[in-house]
């Protein structure tokens, strides 16, 4: 019976990843060493920070909270989506807490296609704007914004994808 459960989880994970392949998929678990297993919770997040899909494990782990679908990431976790988005896109493991006080480790799902933003940075050699060259954090954020705009060629789409305002995108393009 254990093998059947494992196979079921594996199939569910593959179907979930295929269904939400164009969205940011986050893997999370209370124990960091389980982030690469089939026991992770999966959340599909759109560019506005809305949860548009979750797997069974995610629903179980976040059971005391609201229905996950169409909820804002910020209504479930104490860390805002915009504040952690760039770290997630750079494949960093983050520890965040939900509003019930439980902590989980989160990472961008590794089964996705290679990060096109990183490919754009190396292919097109995207540079930071003149206003953002003084600190490393500003420079990296600016490069991420500019390369995402180059990828999408649309300010609204880039702002939704990164979870920032259109004004922020404009500031880094001039």
C-alpha positions in Angstrom: 0.0 0.0 0.0 2.9 2.4 0.7 4.1 2.0 -2.9 0.7 2.9 -4.2 0.6 6.0 -2.1 4.1 7.0 -3.3 3.1 6.4 -6.9 -0.1 8.5 -6.4 1.9 11.4 -5.0 4.4 11.2 -7.8 1.7 11.3 -10.4 -0.1 14.1 -8.7 3.2 16.1 -8.6 3.9 15.6 -12.3 0.3 16.5 -13.2 0.5 19.6 -11.0 3.8 20.8 -12.5 2.5 20.2 -16.1 -0.8 22.1 -15.4 1.0 25.1 -13.8 4.2 25.1 -16.0 3.8 28.8 -16.8 3.5 29.9 -13.2 5.9 30.1 -10.3 5.6 26.8 -8.3 6.8 26.8 -4.7 7.7 23.7 -2.8 7.4 23.9 0.9 7.8 21.6 3.9 8.4 22.1 7.7 11.7 20.2 7.3 14.3 21.5 4.9 15.6 18.0 4.0 12.2 17.0 2.6 12.1 19.7 0.0 13.2 17.3 -2.7 10.7 14.6 -1.9 7.2 13.9 -2.9 5.9 14.9 0.5 6.3 18.6 -0.2 3.4 21.0 -0.4 3.2 22.7 -3.8 1.7 26.1 -4.5 1.3 27.7 -7.9 1.6 31.4 -7.6 0.8 33.9 -10.4 2.5 37.2 -10.9 0.1 39.0 -8.6 1.0 36.8 -5.7 -2.3 34.9 -5.9 -2.3 31.2 -5.2 -4.0 29.6 -8.3 -3.3 26.0 -7.4 -2.2 23.7 -4.5 -1.6 20.0 -4.2 -3.0 17.7 -1.5 0.0 18.0 0.7 -0.2 21.8 0.7 -3.9 21.6 1.7 -3.0 19.2 4.6 0.0 21.3 5.8 -2.0 24.6 5.7 -5.3 23.0 6.9 -6.1 25.7 9.6 -6.0 28.5 7.1 -8.5 29.7 4.5 -9.2 27.8 1.2 -6.0 28.2 -0.7 -7.3 28.8 -4.2 -7.4 32.4 -5.3 -6.0 33.5 -1.9 -3.2 36.1 -1.8 0.2 34.7 -0.6 0.3 37.6 1.8 -2.9 36.4 3.6 -1.4 33.0 4.4 2.3 33.7 5.1 3.7 36.5 7.3 6.4 37.3 4.7 5.1 39.3 1.7 5.4 37.7 -1.7 7.2 40.7 -3.2 9.8 40.7 -0.5 10.9 37.1 -1.1 10.2 36.8 -4.9 13.7 37.6 -6.0 15.3 35.2 -3.5 13.0 32.5 -4.7 13.8 33.1 -8.3 17.4 32.8 -7.4 16.8 29.3 -6.0 17.4 30.3 -2.3 15.8 28.2 0.4 13.8 30.5 2.7 12.2 29.9 6.1 8.8 31.6 6.4 5.9 31.4 8.8 2.2 31.2 8.3 -0.3 33.2 10.3 -0.9 30.2 12.6 2.7 30.3 13.7 4.0 27.3 11.8 7.3 27.7 10.0 8.1 26.1 6.7 11.0 26.0 4.3 10.2 27.3 0.8 12.0 27.0 -2.5 11.1 27.4 -6.2 10.2 24.0 -7.6 13.3 22.4 -9.2 11.3 20.4 -11.8 10.5 23.5 -13.8 12.2 24.5 -17.0 15.5 26.4 -16.5 14.9 29.9 -15.2 14.6 32.1 -18.4 15.4 35.2 -16.4 18.9 33.8 -15.6 19.3 32.8 -19.3 18.4 36.3 -20.4 20.9 37.9 -18.0 23.8 35.8 -19.4 22.7 35.9 -23.0 21.8 39.6 -23.3 24.2 40.7 -20.5 21.5 42.9 -18.8 23.0 45.6 -16.7 21.5 47.7 -13.9 20.4 51.2 -14.5 22.5 54.1 -13.4 20.4 54.7 -10.3 21.0 51.1 -9.0 24.7 50.6 -9.4 25.7 51.7 -5.9 24.7 48.5 -3.9 24.7 44.8 -4.8 21.0 44.3 -3.7 19.8 47.3 -5.8 21.8 46.1 -8.8 20.5 42.5 -8.6 16.9 43.7 -8.2 17.3 46.1 -11.2 18.8 43.4 -13.4 16.0 41.0 -12.5 13.4 43.7 -13.4 15.1 44.7 -16.6 15.6 41.1 -17.8 12.1 40.1 -16.9 10.8 43.1 -19.0 13.1 42.0 -21.9 11.7 38.4 -21.6 8.0 39.5 -21.6 8.3 42.8 -23.5 5.3 44.0 -21.5 5.4 46.2 -18.4 2.1 44.9 -17.0 3.1 41.2 -17.4 6.6 41.8 -15.9 5.1 43.6 -12.9 2.6 40.8 -12.3 5.4 38.2 -12.7 7.7 39.9 -10.2 5.0 41.1 -7.8 6.0 44.8 -8.1 4.1 47.8 -9.4 4.3 49.0 -13.0 5.8 52.3 -11.7 8.7 50.2 -10.3 9.3 48.6 -13.7 9.2 52.1 -15.4 11.8 53.5 -12.9 14.3 50.8 -13.9 13.8 51.1 -17.6 14.6 54.8 -18.0 
